[in-house]
Amino acid sequence: MHAIPKGATVAVIGSGAMGAGIAQVAATAGHQVLLFDTRPDAADKAIAEIGKTYARLVEKGRMGAVESDLARERLQRISTLREAAGAVLVIEAIVEDLDAKRALFAELEGIVGPTAILATNTSSISVTAIGARLKHPGRLAGMHFFNPVPLMALVEVVKGLATEPGVADTVYATAESWGKSPVHASSTPGFIVNRVARPYYAEALRLLLEQAADVATLDAVMRDCGGFRMGPFELMDLIGHDVNFSVTSSVFAAYYNDPRFTPSILQQELVNAGFLGRKTGRGFYRYGEDAARPAPQTEPACARPAAVRYAGAPGAIDAMADRLRCAGFKLVAIEAAPGLYCEGAAIHLSDGRSATERAEMDGHRDTVLFDLLLDTAGATRIALARADQCGDAAWQAAVGLFQAAGFAVTRLDDVPGMAVMRTVAMLANEAADAVNQGVCSALAVDIAMQKGVNYPRGPLAWLDAIGMCHVVAVLSNLAAAYGEDRYRVAPLLRRKLAADPQGARFHAR
């Protein structure tokens, strides 16, 4: 694979946030950059803002003054598309409209040289469809950057059905030479990130609909327990509900109404009301100088239990036992279902069943479940759910146990799979389906989700850490609880588990 040569001309069509960001990255990498926009003065304004950005980088010591001046000089506004004739790479960053993109590339095809590569920054439109009417569709590929472009490392390099392999390889190598982390993807709805990320929003919206907890509490659980940089509701407010709902709806339609991608009526209501998030001052949260941020639910202090028994199992149970020992508990080992046992309470990691269902199936009324933690040793919060049959004394003993280990304890209503566990299981399931359907490799999906949306761990690496057997059990129990195809287990997970029931993994040890 060879990147386009340093110093070669790159044309960027569209000077909005994405186009300007791409132009900045290309100029910084040493390319002559031609920036075009149909709006009067838009390209000039974008170049001026890029210049200010370079100046700030110099002030912070992150860019040399000479380097900044040279990069700024490489940026040039052009008034007509014909001035892009000498470009070896043209990147389109205009409105997300199929007809507009087709018309642009048809015009560009008659302007640029026969070996020039055409790239679209589309986030959701089929690359195959965009290139279908070109005389030479093989030279078109997707080059999907993430906003803000200078800061986000991921670039999805998307191959349409007609894209020549060498073209995709050159785009990949070029993105890599620009300091990005590119991944190959095929042209399917949502590509990698916008497809695999859907459960992060969808499961949160369903949890809210089922009154598992309020918005602030669910966000805190996903951040403090799951390690996500932002909770799903604050993230949707940041993205904008019109945008987020539109992407979900387009993926749902593109997959012929697959229930896994079903949009939420709660988000539809926000869009109907015009409560689009930060940009309108109101979404799931209110914004503005007088807006108070609600606090997450946290259980009041309970007494530390005197004795704890322990039935070990590799992974979350053993990690929790280590933390309890660090808190001064002496654990007595017993033969029982993996978990912790204190003052009548049986405490287990969520497996996709509700605590109430597990209590009935195990014949143990005082059942309490805890949610998945990214880092058991370092987490500051833990989410618990109690069976409807569970007595107050057993519940308070469980709460006191985790509080004594240094956790803030949040109670979720007893919904199947809790919050972090069901979300991570669904993210991993969708990632496995993407791999199974040839959208990308297992390594690519993990890179994409970490570099593109800042997940604390790639979903398939996370699946390996939890254990494929446990994740499949969570999904199967969710499917049984809801009776919906939404929670069907990806065929590739079942296949891997059947081949190696005890040690199935996506990534080599």
C-alpha positions in Angstrom: 0.0 0.0 0.0 1.3 3.4 -0.9 -0.1 6.8 0.3 -0.5 9.6 -2.1 2.8 11.5 -2.1 3.5 14.2 0.3 3.1 17.5 -1.5 0.5 16.1 -3.9 -2.7 18.2 -4.3 -5.8 17.3 -2.3 -9.1 19.0 -3.0 -11.8 19.2 -0.4 -15.3 20.0 -1.5 -17.4 21.6 1.3 -16.0 23.8 4.0 -18.3 23.1 6.9 -17.0 21.5 10.1 -16.1 18.2 8.5 -14.6 19.7 5.3 -12.6 22.3 7.2 -11.3 19.7 9.5 -10.2 17.4 6.7 -8.5 20.4 5.0 -6.6 21.2 8.2 -5.4 17.6 8.6 -4.3 17.3 4.9 -2.5 20.6 5.0 -0.7 19.7 8.2 0.4 16.4 6.6 2.1 18.3 3.9 -0.4 18.5 1.0 -1.4 21.4 -1.1 -5.1 21.7 -0.3 -7.7 23.3 -2.5 -10.9 24.1 -0.6 -14.2 24.7 -2.5 -17.6 25.7 -1.3 -20.7 27.0 -3.2 -21.5 29.4 -0.4 -19.9 32.9 -0.8 -16.9 33.4 1.4 -17.4 30.1 3.2 -14.1 28.6 2.2 -12.2 31.9 3.0 -13.8 31.9 6.5 -12.9 28.2 7.0 -9.2 28.9 6.1 -9.1 31.8 8.4 -10.4 29.7 11.3 -7.9 27.0 10.5 -5.2 29.7 10.7 -6.4 30.6 14.1 -6.3 27.0 15.1 -2.7 26.7 14.0 -1.9 29.8 16.0 -3.4 28.3 19.2 -1.4 25.1 18.6 1.8 27.2 18.4 0.9 29.0 21.6 0.4 25.6 23.4 3.7 24.3 22.1 2.0 21.6 20.0 3.1 23.0 16.7 6.2 24.9 15.5 5.8 28.5 14.2 7.5 27.6 10.9 5.4 24.4 10.6 2.3 26.5 11.2 3.1 29.1 8.6 3.9 26.4 6.0 0.7 24.5 6.6 -1.3 27.7 6.4 0.3 28.6 3.1 -0.7 25.2 1.7 -4.4 26.1 2.0 -6.0 27.7 -0.9 -9.6 28.6 -1.7 -10.8 27.8 -5.2 -13.8 29.5 -6.9 -14.8 26.7 -9.3 -14.5 23.0 -9.4 -12.4 23.2 -12.6 -9.6 24.5 -10.5 -9.4 21.1 -8.8 -8.2 19.5 -12.1 -4.7 18.8 -10.8 -5.8 17.1 -7.6 -4.8 13.5 -7.0 -7.4 13.0 -4.3 -10.8 14.8 -4.0 -12.7 14.4 -0.8 -16.4 15.3 -0.8 -17.9 16.7 2.5 -21.2 18.2 1.4 -24.8 17.7 2.5 -25.9 14.1 3.2 -28.0 13.7 0.1 -27.6 11.0 -2.5 -28.6 13.0 -5.5 -26.3 15.9 -4.5 -23.3 13.6 -4.1 -24.0 11.8 -7.3 -24.2 15.1 -9.2 -21.0 16.4 -7.7 -19.0 13.3 -8.5 -20.3 13.2 -12.0 -19.1 16.7 -12.6 -15.7 15.9 -10.9 -15.2 12.9 -13.1 -15.1 15.1 -16.1 -12.6 17.5 -14.5 -9.9 15.5 -12.6 -7.3 13.2 -14.2 -8.0 9.5 -14.9 -5.9 8.3 -12.0 -7.3 10.7 -9.4 -9.1 9.1 -6.5 -12.6 10.3 -5.5 -13.6 9.9 -1.9 -16.9 10.6 0.0 -17.1 11.5 3.6 -20.6 10.2 3.9 -21.6 8.8 7.3 -24.6 6.8 6.2 -25.2 6.8 2.4 -24.2 3.7 0.4 -20.9 4.2 -1.4 -22.1 1.8 -4.0 -25.1 3.9 -4.7 -23.1 7.1 -4.8 -20.7 5.7 -7.4 -23.3 3.7 -9.4 -23.7 6.3 -12.2 -20.0 7.2 -12.6 -18.3 6.1 -15.8 -15.4 4.7 -13.6 -17.0 3.8 -10.2 -13.9 1.8 -9.3 -12.0 5.0 -8.3 -14.6 6.1 -5.7 -14.2 5.0 -2.0 -15.6 6.2 1.3 -13.3 8.1 3.5 -15.4 8.7 6.6 -13.8 11.0 9.2 -15.3 11.6 12.6 -15.9 15.0 14.2 -13.9 16.9 15.2 -11.6 15.7 12.5 -8.2 17.0 13.8 -8.8 15.2 17.2 -10.6 12.0 16.2 -8.3 9.3 15.0 -10.7 7.0 13.2 -11.2 7.0 9.4 -13.6 4.3 8.0 -12.3 3.4 4.5 -15.4 2.1 2.8 -15.4 -0.1 -0.3 -18.4 0.0 -2.5 -19.1 -3.0 -4.7 -17.2 -1.4 -7.6 -14.4 0.1 -5.6 -11.0 -1.1 -6.9 -9.0 -2.8 -4.1 -6.0 -0.6 -4.9 -8.0 2.5 -4.5 -9.2 1.5 -1.0 -5.6 0.5 -0.1 -4.3 3.9 -1.2 -7.0 5.8 0.8 -6.1 3.6 3.8 -2.4 4.3 3.5 -3.0 8.0 3.0 -5.2 8.2 6.1 -2.5 6.4 8.1 0.2 8.8 6.8 -2.0 11.7 8.1 -1.7 10.2 11.6 -5.1 8.6 11.6 -6.2 5.0 12.6 -8.0 3.8 9.5 -10.1 0.6 9.2 -11.5 -1.1 6.2 -15.3 -1.5 5.9 -17.7 -2.6 3.3 -20.5 -0.4 2.1 -23.4 -1.6 4.3 -25.8 0.5 6.3 -24.1 2.5 9.0 -20.7 1.0 8.0 -19.0 0.0 11.3 -19.5 2.7 14.0 -23.0 3.9 13.1 -24.2 0.4 13.0 -22.4 -1.2 16.0 -23.1 1.9 18.3 -26.9 1.6 18.0 -27.3 -0.5 21.1 -25.6 2.1 23.3 -28.5 4.4 22.6 -31.2 1.8 22.1 -30.7 -0.1 25.4 -30.5 3.1 27.4 -33.8 4.4 25.8 -35.5 1.1 26.6 -34.2 1.1 30.2 -35.7 4.6 30.6 -38.9 3.5 29.0 -39.1 0.6 31.5 -38.3 3.0 34.4 -35.2 1.2 35.4 -33.9 4.5 36.6 -33.9 8.2 35.7 -31.6 9.7 33.1 -28.9 11.0 35.4 -28.7 7.7 37.2 -28.4 5.6 34.0 -25.7 8.0 32.7 -23.8 7.8 35.9 -23.9 3.9 35.8 -22.6 3.8 32.3 -19.8 6.2 33.1 -18.8 5.2 36.6 -19.5 1.4 36.3 -19.0 0.9 32.5 -16.1 3.3 32.0 -17.8 5.1 29.1 -16.6 8.7 28.7 -20.2 10.0 28.4 -23.5 8.4 29.4 -25.9 7.7 26.5 -28.4 10.4 27.3 -25.8 13.2 27.6 -24.2 11.9 24.4 -27.5 12.0 22.5 -28.0 15.5 23.8 -24.6 16.4 22.5 -25.1 14.8 19.1 -28.6 16.2 18.7 -31.7 14.1 18.8 -32.7 15.1 15.3 -29.4 13.7 14.0 -29.3 10.6 16.3 -32.9 9.7 15.6 -32.4 10.2 11.9 -29.4 7.8 11.8 -31.2 5.2 13.8 -34.2 5.5 11.5 -32.1 5.2 8.4 -30.3 2.1 9.6 -33.6 0.6 10.7 -35.1 1.2 7.2 -31.9 0.0 5.4 -32.1 -3.3 7.3 -35.7 -3.7 6.4 -37.1 -3.0 9.9 -34.8 -5.4 11.7 -36.1 -5.1 15.4 -32.5 -4.8 16.6 -32.4 -1.2 15.2 -36.0 -0.1 16.2 -36.1 3.6 16.9 -37.4 4.8 20.3 -40.7 6.5 20.8 -39.1 8.5 23.6 -36.6 10.0 21.2 -39.3 10.6 18.6 -41.2 12.6 21.2 -38.1 14.8 21.9 -37.7 15.5 18.1 -41.5 16.2 17.8 -41.2 18.7 20.7 -38.0 20.4 19.2 -36.1 19.4 22.3 -33.0 18.4 20.3 -30.4 18.6 23.1 -27.6 21.1 23.8 -28.2 23.1 20.6 -31.8 24.0 21.6 -31.2 24.3 25.3 -33.2 21.2 26.2 -33.1 17.5 25.5 -33.0 14.8 28.2 -31.3 17.5 30.3 -31.8 21.3 30.4 -29.0 23.6 29.5 -28.2 27.2 30.3 -26.9 29.3 33.1 -29.7 28.4 35.5 -30.0 24.7 34.6 -29.2 22.4 37.5 -27.7 19.1 36.8 -29.7 16.3 38.5 -27.7 13.9 40.8 -27.8 10.2 40.3 -29.6 8.0 42.7 -27.4 6.7 45.5 -28.4 4.4 48.4 -28.1 5.7 51.9 -25.4 4.3 54.2 -26.0 0.7 55.5 -24.2 -1.3 58.1 -21.1 -3.3 57.2 -22.0 -7.0 57.3 -20.0 -9.1 59.7 -19.3 -12.2 57.6 -19.2 -13.0 53.9 -19.1 -16.3 52.2 -17.8 -16.7 48.7 -18.2 -19.2 45.8 -15.5 -18.3 43.3 -15.5 -18.1 39.5 -12.9 -16.5 37.1 -13.7 -13.0 36.1 -16.1 -10.6 37.8 -16.7 -12.7 40.9 -13.0 -13.4 41.7 -12.2 -9.7 41.0 -14.9 -8.6 43.4 -13.6 -11.0 46.0 -10.2 -9.4 45.7 -11.6 -5.9 46.2 -13.5 -7.1 49.3 -10.4 -8.6 50.7 -8.6 -5.3 50.2 -11.4 -3.7 52.2 -10.7 -6.0 55.2 -13.2 -8.8 54.6 -12.2 -12.4 55.3 -14.1 -14.5 52.8 -15.1 -18.0 53.7 -15.1 -20.3 50.6 -18.2 -22.4 50.0 -19.6 -24.7 47.4 -22.5 -22.9 45.7 -23.5 -21.0 42.6 -20.8 -18.4 41.9 -21.4 -15.3 44.0 -21.2 -13.6 47.4 -23.4 -14.6 50.3 -23.9 -12.5 53.4 -26.7 -12.3 56.1 -29.1 -14.3 53.9 -28.5 -12.4 50.7 -27.2 -14.3 47.6 -25.4 -11.8 45.4 -24.6 -12.7 41.7 -23.4 -11.0 38.6 -26.2 -10.3 36.2 -26.7 -13.0 33.5 -29.6 -11.4 31.6 -32.3 -12.6 33.9 -34.1 -10.4 36.3 -33.3 -10.8 40.0 -36.9 -11.8 40.6 -36.7 -14.5 38.0 -33.4 -15.8 39.3 -34.7 -15.9 42.8 -37.7 -18.0 41.8 -35.5 -20.4 39.7 -32.8 -20.7 42.3 -35.3 -21.0 45.2 -33.6 -18.2 47.1 -35.9 -15.3 47.9 -33.1 -12.9 49.0 -31.4 -12.5 45.6 -29.5 -9.4 44.6 -27.7 -8.9 41.3 -24.8 -6.6 40.5 -24.1 -5.0 37.1 -21.0 -5.4 35.0 -17.9 -3.2 35.9 -15.2 -2.3 33.5 -12.6 -2.2 36.2 -13.7 -3.8 39.5 -10.6 -2.7 41.4 -11.0 1.0 40.4 -14.7 1.6 40.0 -16.3 4.1 42.2 -20.0 3.1 41.7 -21.8 -0.2 41.5 -25.4 -0.8 40.4 -27.5 -3.4 42.2 -31.0 -4.8 41.6 -33.1 -6.7 44.2 -35.7 -9.4 43.6 -39.2 -8.5 44.4 -39.2 -11.3 47.0 -36.0 -10.0 48.6 -36.3 -8.8 52.3 -35.1 -5.5 53.5 -32.5 -7.0 55.8 -30.8 -8.9 53.0 -30.9 -5.9 50.7 -29.3 -3.6 53.3 -26.6 -6.3 54.0 -25.8 -6.3 50.2 -25.7 -2.5 50.0 -23.5 -2.3 53.2 -21.1 -4.9 51.8 -20.4 -2.9 48.6 -20.3 0.4 50.5 -17.7 -1.0 52.8 -15.7 -1.9 49.7 -15.7 1.8 48.7 -18.6 1.8 46.2 -21.4 4.3 45.9 -24.3 2.0 45.5 -27.1 2.8 42.9 -30.3 0.8 42.8 -31.8 -0.1 39.4 -35.3 -1.4 39.1 -35.3 -5.1 38.4 -35.1 -5.2 34.6 -33.5 -8.1 32.8 -29.7 -7.7 32.2 -29.5 -4.4 34.2 -27.7 -1.6 32.3 -24.0 -2.1 31.6 -24.2 -5.8 31.1 -27.1 -5.8 28.6 -25.6 -2.8 26.7 -22.1 -4.4 26.4 -23.6 -7.8 25.4 -25.6 -6.1 22.7 -22.6 -4.1 21.4 -20.6 -7.3 21.2 -23.4 -9.1 19.5 -23.7 -6.4 16.9 -20.0 -6.3 16.4 -19.9 -10.1 15.9 -22.7 -9.9 13.3 -20.7 -7.2 11.5 -17.7 -9.5 11.3 -19.9 -12.5 10.3 -21.4 -10.5 7.4 -18.1 -9.3 6.1 -18.4 -5.7 7.0 -15.0 -5.6 8.7 -12.6 -7.7 10.7 -12.8 -8.4 14.5 -9.7 -6.1 15.0 -11.2 -3.4 12.9 -14.5 -3.3 14.8 -12.6 -2.9 18.1 -10.4 -0.2 16.7 -13.4 1.6 15.2 -15.4 1.7 18.4 -12.5 2.9 20.6 -11.1 5.4 18.1 -14.4 6.6 16.6 -16.6 6.9 19.7 -14.1 6.6 22.6 -15.4 3.3 24.0 -13.3 2.2 27.0 -12.7 -1.2 25.3 -13.5 -2.7 21.9 -16.8 -4.7 22.1 -15.2 -8.0 21.1 -12.2 -7.6 23.4 -14.8 -6.8 26.1 -16.7 -10.0 25.2 -13.4 -12.0 25.6 -12.9 -10.4 29.0 -16.4 -11.3 30.2 -16.4 -14.7 28.6 -18.3 -15.6 25.5 -20.3 -18.2 27.3 -21.6 -15.6 29.8 -22.4 -13.0 27.0 -24.4 -15.6 25.1 -26.3 -16.5 28.2 -27.1 -12.9 28.8 -28.4 -12.5 25.2 -30.4 -15.7 25.4 -32.0 -14.7 28.7 -32.9 -11.3 27.3 -34.5 -12.9 24.3 -36.5 -15.2 26.6 -37.5 -12.4 28.9 -38.7 -10.1 26.1 -39.7 -12.7 23.5 -38.2 -10.5 20.8 -35.9 -11.2 17.8 -34.0 -8.0 18.9 -31.9 -10.1 21.3 -31.1 -13.0 19.0 -27.6 -14.3 19.4 -25.3 -13.6 16.4 -24.6 -16.9 14.5 -20.9 -16.4 14.7 -21.0 -16.4 18.6 -23.0 -19.6 18.6 -20.5 -21.2 16.2 -17.4 -20.2 18.1 -19.0 -21.3 21.4 -20.0 -24.7 19.9 -16.4 -25.2 18.6 -14.8 -24.4 22.0 -17.4 -24.2 24.8 -15.0 -23.3 27.5 -12.5 -21.0 25.8 -14.1 -19.4 22.8 -12.5 -16.0 22.0 -12.5 -13.5 19.2 -8.9 -12.4 19.7 -5.9 -14.6 20.2 -4.5 -14.9 23.7 
